[in-house]
Amino acid sequence: MRLNSPQINLITKACMKASRVLIRDFGEIENLQVSTKGPGDFVTSSDRKIEKILIDELQKAHPDYGIITEETGVINKSNIKNRWIIDPIDGTMNFMNGIPQFAISIGYEEDGEIKCGVIFNPILNEMFCAEKGNGAFLNNSRIRVSKKNKIKDALLVTGGPKGESKIKKEIYSEYINVSNNVSNIRKFGSAALDIAYVACGRFDGYWQREINYWDIAAGIVILKEAGGFVEFFGDNKNLPLKRNILATNSYIHEELKGLIK
Ligand code: LIP
């Protein structure tokens, strides 16, 4: 792999360390203690454990960096120049149900821009990573987006809505509209992997409303470096960590955008 910034080395190392615990916990899934976090949203003791390992590793090197994480929230709030954006397990529902479609996702943001990121599915041993200007990789191989340029031929992926969403009807009618105009749509339950899969050409595009920033932060740089295009639309100012995202191979971008109201 030809990525070598101190930040990418650090997040890769942290990811590998945390993944050993994650693999072990996945093997013992039925013994995990599960607690309720909110309607339709669960968090496992494993989630918290993984997050702690990641935070400890990253803080050893940069105690002053800001951190946004799914479980702990915001650490070192005043540092908005250098921030780690962490989702310890993206695809928690899959994880809890013994479905090996989940990932650790870590992005490094500098002055508001994601500079590098890692998305790691430890069960399939697939590590997607990228650094601005240096390309995107799946393990040791360079990845590129698909070349499909007609929306009618596209295989898309989406996620949501969450149980608490107030715009479920709109999301479902949008889904029908998109589905009537594309080859097919999948819903895999891990936004981080959804974007990573667009980056390596498995899917042609991904869109989702009301997605959390930590689910997609690392994916932004990975997809861009693989030749894709990422756009946020109609964001809600009251929910600064939520995003509506359209992430494609770039060739079908405008057509897909036209299908999303
Ligand atoms: C989940 C996503 C999933 C999305 C859910 C949720 P979590 O993340 O990646 O694809 O549809 O809205 O945010 O909660 O498992 O980290």
Boltz pocket constraint, residues with backbone or C-beta under 6 A from the ligand:
constraints:
  - pocket:
      binder: B
      contacts: [[A, 42], [A, 70], [A, 87], [A, 89], [A, 90], [A, 91], [A, 92], [A, 93], [A, 158], [A, 159], [A, 160], [A, 161], [A, 162], [A, 188], [A, 189], [A, 190], [A, 191], [A, 192], [A, 210], [A, 211], [A, 212], [A, 215]]
      max_distance: 6.0
